[in-house]
Amino acid sequence: MQNNGGMLEVSFKKHLKIEMFGHLHNVGIRFRLMTKAYECRISGFVMHGKQGSLYLEVEGTEPDLDEFIKFCKRRVPGAVINRIEIENGEIFNYNSFEMIG
């Protein structure tokens, strides 16, 4: 809940599945994503996906997820992001954000 000028706003948790495609390996992008997830109060994980992609599952409030997605779409030095696919998923209530593999 957030206090917005005397009114309380309730922020519900969402779960997103994200797959990033492009040149993403050996450039430190997983560490940068994990650091940003902590800053945005996002829980979940990042791991290597199929055919050189990165696969993430993330949970947080919509404003926090929006900020995280904007970061994912920014240019990361050394990385080339060709495409990002995002879909809603089922809440798992992750407790932290982890790098897998």
N, C-alpha and C positions, 0 to 999 in steps of 0.2 A: 504494500500500500504506500502511496505517496500523498503528501499533503500539497494540494495545488490551490493556494490562496484560500484556505479555509475549507475546501472541498476535498474529500478523500477520493483518490483514484485507485482502483484495484487493477493490478497488472497480473494477468494470467500467464503461466508458463506455456511456451510452445516448444515443439521439437521439430528440427529441420534436418534433412539428409542433404548433404552437399557433395557434389563431385566436381573437381576442378581438373581441366585437361590442358595440356601444353607441356612446355619444358619446365618441370617443377622439382627435379631431383638435384641434390648436391648444391643447393643455393641457400639453404637455411630457412626455407619458407615454413616448414612444419614448426620450427622453434618460434618463428615470428607469429604464426597463427596461435600457438599455445600462449604466448605472452599476451597477445591481444585478447584472447578468451578470458584470461585472468582479469585483465583491465575492465572488460565488459561484464564481468560476473557470469560468464557462460560456462556451462559444464558439458561434458561429452568427451569426444576423442577425435584424433586425426590419425590416419594410417595410409600407407601406400595402397592405391587401388589397382584396378585392372589397366594394363597397357600404359603404364607410366602416369596414371592419374593420381590424385589425392582424394581420399574419401573421408568425409567428416560427418559425424552426427553431433548436433549441438542442441542444447536446451537453455532457455532463458526467457525473459520477458520480451515482448515485441520490440520495444525501443532498444534494448540491449542487443538483440539479434540483428536489428536494422543497422546499428553501428558496426557490428562484426561483419555483416555482409558487405557493407561499403568498403571496409578494410580489405576483404577478400578480393574485391574487384580492382583495388589500386595496384599500380605497378610496383612490383617487388624487385629490387636490383638482382639481376641474373636470371630471373624467372620470366617466362613468356606464358601468359594465361590466354589460351585460345577460346575457352568456353567454360562456363560454370552452369551446372544443372542443380536446381534446388527443388525439393519437394517436402511436403509436410509428412510427419511421421508420428508414431505413438510415443507418448511420454514414458521415459524409463526412470526418471528421477536420478540421474547421475549425480554423484557427490563432488566431483572434481573434473578437471580437464586433463586428459592424458595423451601422450604420443605413444602409439602402438607400433612396434616393429622397427 
